[in-house]
Amino acid sequence: MEEARGSYPAGFPNHVPENLRMPPAPRTRKSAAPHVGRSVKASLLVDVETHARWAAAASLRGMTNNAFAVEALKEALRGIIVVDRRKTANPDSEKVSDGTSSQD
C-alpha cells in the first residue's frame, strides 16, 4: 500500500516536540508613510450609555455619529503636534501637514 505524500510511517510520531521546534522568524516592518489628505478607517468600542449620548449629541447638531466623532477628536487634539523625525532624501521636497511646502 502506497503512503500519501507527507504522511509519516506507522508508529512514527507525527508531530515535532515543543523543545525541537524552531521559533518563527521575527517580522520587521517599514515605517508607515504619513497619510496626507486621505482618510483612515478606525474603530472603537464604547459602552451603551456613551453610544446613546453620542448619537443624541450628533442628532441635536444634525450630524452623523461619524462626523460628530471626527469633530470632537479634532477639537480634543488641537494642541497636539506630531513630529516626523525620519530622514528624507530631499529635505526641500518635504511637505507640512497642511499641504504647504516647508519652504513657504
N, C-alpha and C positions, 0 to 999 in steps of 0.2 A: 504494500500500500504506500502510495507516494504522499509525503507530508506537504502541507500547504506552505507556501513561501513565507518565511519569517516566523514560523511556529517552532517550538522547541521540542526535542525528542522526549518521549515518555520518561518520567522520573527526573527530568531536568527542571530546576527551579525556573519559573517563568517571570521572575522579577529580579531586579538588582537590589541587593541590600542597601539600606539607607546610608551606611557608612562608606559605601563604594561609589555612590552617585557623585557625578561632577556638579558643582554649583553652576547655575546659569551664568552666562557671560554678563557682566554689568552693561547696562544700556546707557549710552550717553546721548544727550540731546543738544542740539544747537540752540542758541538763544532765539527766542521768538522775535520776529520782526515787529516793530511797533505798528499798531493799527491806526493809520491816519485816514480820517474821512470815511471809515467803514463802521458798520455796526457789528457787535459781537454778541452772540446769544449767551445769556447767563440764566441760571435758575436758582431759586432759593426756597427754603422751607420756612413757612410761618405758621403760627398756631391759628386756630379757628377764629378766636376773638380778634387778633391782629388783621386777619384777612377780611373780616366783616367791616372793621373800622376803615381799612384801606379802601375797600370797594365803595363804602359810603362817602369817604372824603373825595375820591375820584369822581363819583357821581355828582356830588354837590358842585364840583368845579366843571362839570360837563366834559370830563376827560375819561380815557380808558385807564384801566388799572396800570397798564404798562407805561403810558405817558406820565401818569402821576408818579410812579416809582422812579422813572428817569429824572423827572424834575426834582424830586426830593433828594435823590442821590447827588445830582449836580449841585444843589444848594448845600448839602452836607459836606461835599468835597471841594467847595470853592477855594479854600485857603491851602489846599494840598498841592505841593509842587513835586513833580516826578522828574528826576534827572537821569538821562541815559548816558552811562559812563563808558559805553562801548567805543572803541577807537574806530573811526571811519577812514576809508582810504582817501577820501577827498573832503576835508572839512568845509570847503567852500560850498559844496552841494548839500550840506546838512540843512534839514528843514526844522522849523519850530512847529509845535503842535497846532498853532492857529492858522497854518497854511502859508505863512510868510517865510522867506528865507532868513537865515541868521545874519545876512549881510545888510538887511534893511535898516 
